[in-house]
Amino acid sequence: MTAHGSEATLLETRETCERLIRERKFAHNASARLSWYLSVVHLVEPAPLGKQRSRDVSDDAYLAVALAAGADSIVTYDKDLLALDKPFGVEIMRPSQFLKLVK
């Protein structure tokens, strides 16, 4: 399994995670985990999607990355992405569902 992202999705990931790290007191070293994740993500050029696919236009960037990477799934908590019905054959699931698959 490989994680993929684009410049735009990784920027949003970094900003969101850094905000959560500041706001919450995690029992683990969340900054180190974020740094590790960002170091192993494979950058791809997002594929063109044509029309808007998600209720939230900013979420289309994640679909474009998945399509470009030939991904089987997107792992997210985002409600707008989770509401989609397997766009382009890409399953969208919560982290808990993903972890059940990889055990």
Secondary structure as the mmCIF struct_conf table of DSSP 4:
data_model
#
loop_
_struct_conf.conf_type_id
_struct_conf.id
_struct_conf.beg_label_comp_id
_struct_conf.beg_label_asym_id
_struct_conf.beg_label_seq_id
_struct_conf.end_label_comp_id
_struct_conf.end_label_asym_id
_struct_conf.end_label_seq_id
STRN STRN1 HIS A 4 GLY A 5
HELX_RH_AL_P HELX_RH_AL_P1 GLU A 7 GLU A 23
BEND BEND1 ARG A 24 ARG A 24
BEND BEND2 ALA A 27 HIS A 28
HELX_RH_AL_P HELX_RH_AL_P2 ALA A 30 VAL A 40
HELX_LH_PP_P HELX_LH_PP_P1 VAL A 41 VAL A 41
STRN STRN2 HIS A 42 LEU A 43
HELX_LH_PP_P HELX_LH_PP_P2 GLU A 45 PRO A 48
BEND BEND3 LYS A 51 LYS A 51
BEND BEND4 SER A 54 ASP A 56
HELX_RH_3T_P HELX_RH_3T_P1 VAL A 57 ASP A 59
HELX_RH_AL_P HELX_RH_AL_P3 ASP A 60 ALA A 69
TURN_TY1_P TURN_TY1_P1 GLY A 70 GLY A 70
BEND BEND5 ASP A 72 ASP A 72
STRN STRN3 SER A 73 VAL A 75
HELX_RH_AL_P HELX_RH_AL_P4 LYS A 79 LEU A 82
TURN_TY1_P TURN_TY1_P2 ALA A 83 ALA A 83
BEND BEND6 LEU A 84 LEU A 84
HELX_RH_3T_P HELX_RH_3T_P2 PRO A 87 GLY A 89
STRN STRN4 GLU A 91 MET A 93
HELX_RH_AL_P HELX_RH_AL_P5 PRO A 95 VAL A 102
#
